[in-house]
Amino acid sequence: MTSAAMPAAPVVVVIEDDPETASLITLLLEECGFTVHTAANGEAGVAAAREHRPVLVTMDLGLPGMDGFEATRRIRQFSDAYILVISGANTEPDLIMAFGAGADDYLTKPFRPRVLQARIQSVQRRPRRGPGGAAGAARPVLERQGLVMDPWARIVSADGAEVTLTPTEFDLLRLLLEGGRRVRGRAQLALLLAGHSLRGGGAVSSIDDKTIDVYICNLRRKLGDRLEGRRWIQTLRGAGYRLAPVP
């Protein structure tokens, strides 16, 4: 009898120039069931992401040669992998630049191993683009005033023009579209993005909470949702976000 082939382990590319940190991240990832490829600089990291097609990339920012911001931008041009920045840089401009380049999450050094593993496990709970679905399966499309999302194909268009989003930006916009006029607080959105239920709860760091605002800012910029003519995302000061009312 021929045994069934085991499914291939998901792949992660670790881009880190410090050998000890790279070894620690690799060990933690392998404990989570990943196959890991490492790169010690930005150029090699971009090449590894192109070759191995990972589901997740961990990215240091202070890399020799091409820095982590530029490496993130280049990987985002061809990959929908989740990009987790792991860096000693923790200023607000660093976070804004990283998310603007296409990062999905940010963890500062030194980090606790269990926190990194929790972030990794949350990534595994997020949906990814698939090659197809079950025959005859329904593919509901979400629409709102010229904004159209196909959740299965992970495609978004605004007024007929396709909009390129990072995986986290896409997931956040999906939560807002599905919620309609229901207000979602920043902590609620951070929990949902991490794959937790609101009823079951879960830990949300201050960075998770604060960076929801950065994600929303990026979404508005990419969608062309300007203050003077906001059509899609409404801010309720002190409460959170929801879809704007239909005029």
Buried (B, 14 or more C-beta within 10 A) or exposed (E): EEEEEEEEEBBBBBBBBBEEBBEBBBEBBEEBEBEBBBBBBBBBBBBBBBEBEBBBBBBBBEBEEBBBBBBBBBBBEEBBBBBBBBBBBEEEEBBBBBBBBBBBBBBBEEBEEEEBBBBBEBBBEBEEEEEEEEEEEEEEEBEBBEBBBEBBEBBBBBEEEEBEBBBBBBBBBBBBBBBEEEEBBBBBBBBBBBBBEEEEEBEBBEBBBEBBEBBBBBBBEBBEBEEEEEBBBBBEEEEBBBBBEEE
